Amino acid sequence: MAPKAKLKRTQHWMQTVILHPGTNEQAVASRKAQALVSKRLFPRLVLRSKTLDSYQRIGIYRDMYLARLREALASDYPALLHYLRDEAFTELVAAYVHAHPSRSYTLNRLGDHLPEYIRSTRRLARWEFLYDLARLELAMSQLFDASESPVLKPRDIADVPPEAWETVRLKPIEAFRLLAFRYPVNAYLKSVRDRTPHPSTRRENNWVVVFRKHYTLRRLDLTRPAYDLLSALVSGVALGKAIALAGRRRAIGEVQLFSWFRDWVANGLFQAIEYDQPIHQSGRARRTRRK
């Protein structure tokens, strides 16, 4: 076998052994590993040292790999780690990366499937709570890398003719997630970060908007009516219709609506106002037809 081909085969074997679950002996003896390097040849490939045998030496690389993945996931899911504690979190990481091994040169998106993995396997105690908690932390890690958007300015709001407000649509910023939970995970995450007593983790419906402002991630708790209205707005429903839909479900006063809208704009949740029809103001067309 040519040296280059032999090196590639050895690298493939090394990757196979490192990624295999179980003990070092089980990894070396696995069918995939032995298809590349026979177990009989293993001691000649990985030589023993004065203090470690071949299995212990290959175990160093296996442990380092898992430790690095655990470190990456712990940085994205600190509240999940806090709840599970070290041992259970490490066991979760080992099982998860076996099911969803890293496929990229970067570990930034390693944890993208973790919430769904928790939900689908249902192996953890209180998995429903942990599923919601992981969803919240995943949204935050994804928004950290989202594109920066312009935000509406007071002038943009002032320029909207009064008769156009019924039909305008509000486009959310890129770094924006609107989430509904069955457990109070935002309160739990806040208590972990603030190092304050933890709230009850019993089931309680709640709603949260996660966004990035000035390169800082922020979270706002919402009431159900506010969530319904904001959900309609960011899905492209015209402002007048969105208000009507939200008001039809629950009585919402004008003062409350104005307060929500003022806070959302002040927090930079929207990047543009879109019109169904061209709007002319001061003798000039302000915007083209919405696509």
C-alpha positions in Angstrom: 0.0 0.0 0.0 1.3 3.4 -0.9 2.4 5.6 2.0 -0.3 8.2 1.3 -3.0 5.6 1.1 -1.7 3.9 4.3 -1.7 7.3 6.1 -5.3 7.9 5.0 -6.4 4.4 6.2 -4.7 5.0 9.6 -6.4 8.4 10.0 -9.7 6.8 9.2 -9.1 4.1 11.7 -8.1 6.6 14.4 -11.3 8.6 13.8 -13.4 5.4 13.9 -11.9 4.3 17.3 -12.2 7.8 18.8 -15.9 8.1 17.9 -16.9 4.6 18.9 -18.8 4.4 22.2 -18.0 2.1 25.0 -14.6 1.1 26.4 -11.2 1.4 24.6 -11.1 -2.3 24.1 -14.6 -2.3 22.5 -13.7 0.6 20.2 -10.5 -1.2 18.9 -12.4 -4.5 18.5 -15.4 -2.9 16.7 -16.3 -4.2 13.2 -15.6 -0.8 11.6 -12.2 -0.4 13.2 -11.1 -3.9 12.4 -12.1 -3.5 8.7 -9.3 -0.9 8.7 -6.8 -2.2 11.1 -6.9 -5.7 12.6 -7.0 -5.9 16.4 -3.9 -8.1 16.2 -2.0 -5.3 14.6 -3.2 -2.7 17.0 -0.3 -3.0 19.5 2.2 -2.4 16.7 0.3 0.7 15.5 -0.1 2.2 18.9 3.0 1.3 20.9 2.9 1.0 24.7 5.0 3.4 26.8 6.8 2.8 30.0 3.7 3.5 32.0 0.7 3.0 29.6 -0.3 0.1 27.4 -1.7 0.6 23.9 -5.3 0.7 25.1 -4.6 3.3 27.7 -2.7 5.5 25.2 -5.5 5.4 22.6 -7.9 6.2 25.5 -6.1 9.5 26.1 -7.3 10.7 22.6 -10.8 9.3 23.1 -11.1 11.1 26.4 -9.7 14.4 25.0 -12.2 14.3 22.1 -15.2 13.8 24.3 -13.9 16.4 26.8 -13.6 19.0 23.9 -17.2 18.2 22.7 -18.5 18.4 26.3 -16.8 21.8 26.7 -18.4 23.1 23.5 -21.9 21.9 24.5 -21.4 23.2 28.1 -20.8 26.7 26.7 -24.0 26.6 24.7 -26.1 24.9 27.4 -24.9 26.1 30.8 -28.4 25.9 32.4 -28.8 22.4 31.1 -25.4 21.5 32.7 -26.4 23.2 35.9 -29.6 21.2 36.2 -28.1 17.8 35.3 -24.8 18.2 37.1 -21.5 17.0 35.7 -21.9 13.2 35.5 -25.4 13.2 33.9 -24.4 16.0 31.5 -21.3 14.1 30.4 -23.4 10.9 29.8 -25.8 13.0 27.8 -23.0 14.4 25.7 -21.5 11.0 25.0 -24.8 9.6 23.9 -25.7 12.7 21.8 -22.4 13.0 19.9 -22.6 9.3 19.1 -26.1 9.9 17.5 -25.1 13.3 16.0 -21.3 13.4 15.5 -19.6 16.6 14.5 -19.6 17.0 10.8 -17.9 20.4 10.6 -14.6 22.0 11.2 -16.3 24.2 13.8 -18.2 23.2 16.9 -20.5 26.2 16.8 -23.4 24.2 15.6 -22.6 20.9 17.3 -25.6 21.3 19.7 -28.3 22.1 17.1 -30.0 18.8 17.5 -29.7 18.5 21.2 -33.3 19.6 22.2 -34.8 17.2 19.6 -32.5 14.4 20.9 -33.8 15.0 24.4 -37.4 15.0 23.2 -37.1 11.9 21.0 -35.1 9.7 23.4 -36.9 10.6 26.5 -34.2 9.0 28.6 -33.8 11.9 31.1 -35.9 12.4 34.1 -38.0 15.6 33.7 -37.2 15.4 29.9 -40.1 17.8 29.1 -38.7 20.5 31.2 -35.1 19.9 29.9 -36.4 19.9 26.3 -37.9 23.4 26.8 -34.7 24.6 28.6 -32.5 23.3 25.7 -34.8 25.0 23.2 -34.3 28.3 24.9 -30.5 27.9 25.1 -30.3 26.7 21.5 -32.2 29.8 20.3 -29.7 32.0 22.2 -26.7 30.3 20.7 -28.1 30.5 17.2 -29.0 34.2 17.5 -25.5 34.9 18.7 -24.3 34.2 15.2 -27.3 35.7 13.3 -26.8 38.6 10.9 -27.0 42.1 12.2 -30.1 44.0 11.0 -31.0 47.7 10.7 -33.8 48.7 13.2 -36.7 51.0 12.9 -36.0 54.5 13.9 -38.5 57.1 15.3 -38.5 58.8 11.9 -39.6 55.6 10.2 -42.6 55.4 12.5 -43.4 59.1 12.1 -43.3 58.8 8.3 -46.1 56.3 8.1 -49.3 58.1 7.0 -52.2 57.5 9.5 -54.3 55.9 6.9 -51.6 53.3 6.1 -51.2 51.8 9.5 -54.0 49.3 9.0 -52.2 47.6 6.1 -48.5 47.9 7.0 -46.5 44.8 7.8 -43.6 44.8 10.2 -40.4 42.8 9.3 -38.6 41.4 12.3 -34.8 41.7 12.7 -32.7 38.6 11.8 -31.6 38.0 15.4 -35.1 37.2 16.6 -36.9 34.2 18.0 -40.4 33.9 19.4 -40.9 30.9 21.7 -43.7 29.2 23.6 -42.9 26.9 26.5 -44.8 24.6 28.8 -42.3 25.1 31.6 -40.8 28.3 33.2 -37.4 27.8 31.6 -36.6 31.5 31.2 -37.0 32.1 34.9 -34.8 29.1 35.6 -32.1 30.3 33.2 -32.2 33.7 34.8 -31.7 32.2 38.3 -28.7 30.2 37.1 -27.1 33.3 35.6 -27.9 35.5 38.5 -27.1 32.8 41.1 -30.3 33.4 42.8 -32.8 30.8 44.3 -34.4 28.7 41.5 -38.1 29.1 40.8 -40.5 26.2 40.6 -40.0 24.0 37.6 -43.5 22.7 37.6 -45.5 23.0 34.4 -46.6 26.5 33.6 -47.2 27.9 30.1 -45.1 30.9 29.3 -43.9 32.9 26.3 -40.6 34.6 25.5 -39.0 36.6 22.8 -35.3 36.3 22.4 -33.4 38.9 20.3 -30.0 40.5 20.0 -29.6 44.3 20.5 -26.2 46.0 20.2 -24.6 42.6 20.0 -26.1 41.6 23.3 -28.6 38.8 23.7 -31.8 39.7 25.5 -35.0 38.0 26.6 -38.4 39.4 27.3 -41.2 37.6 29.0 -44.6 38.0 27.2 -48.2 37.5 28.1 -50.3 35.2 25.9 -52.1 38.1 24.2 -48.8 39.9 23.5 -47.3 36.6 22.2 -50.3 36.1 19.9 -50.0 39.7 18.5 -46.3 39.6 18.0 -46.5 36.1 16.4 -49.0 37.4 13.9 -46.9 40.5 13.1 -43.7 38.6 12.5 -45.5 36.1 10.4 -46.4 38.8 7.9 -50.0 39.6 9.0 -50.9 43.3 8.5 -51.0 45.4 11.6 -54.7 46.0 11.6 -55.6 42.4 11.0 -53.1 41.2 13.6 -54.7 43.5 16.2 -58.1 42.4 15.3 -57.1 38.7 15.6 -55.5 39.2 19.0 -58.4 41.3 20.2 -60.9 38.7 19.1 -59.2 36.1 21.3 -58.9 38.4 24.3 -60.0 41.8 25.2 -57.0 44.1 24.7 -57.2 47.9 25.4 -55.6 50.5 23.1 -53.3 51.6 25.9 -52.0 48.1 26.3 -51.5 47.8 22.5 -49.6 51.1 22.4 -47.4 50.0 25.3 -46.5 46.7 23.7 -45.7 48.3 20.3 -43.7 51.1 21.9 -41.6 48.6 23.9 -41.0 46.3 20.9 -39.9 49.2 18.7 -37.7 50.6 21.5 -36.1 47.2 21.9 -35.3 47.1 18.1 -37.4 44.0 17.3 -38.3 45.3 13.8 -36.1 46.3 10.9 -38.5 47.6 8.3 -42.1 48.7 7.6 -43.6 47.1 4.4 -46.6 48.4 2.5 -49.0 46.5 0.3 -49.4 49.6 -2.0 -46.9 52.3 -2.9 -47.2 55.2 -0.4 -46.7 58.7 -1.6 -45.8 61.4 0.9 -44.5 64.9 0.2 -44.8 64.3 -3.5 -42.5 61.2 -3.6 -43.0 57.5 -3.5 -41.7 56.2 -0.2 -41.7 52.5 -0.8 -42.4 50.0 -3.6 -45.0 47.3 -3.5 -44.4 44.5 -1.0 -43.1 41.3 -2.6 
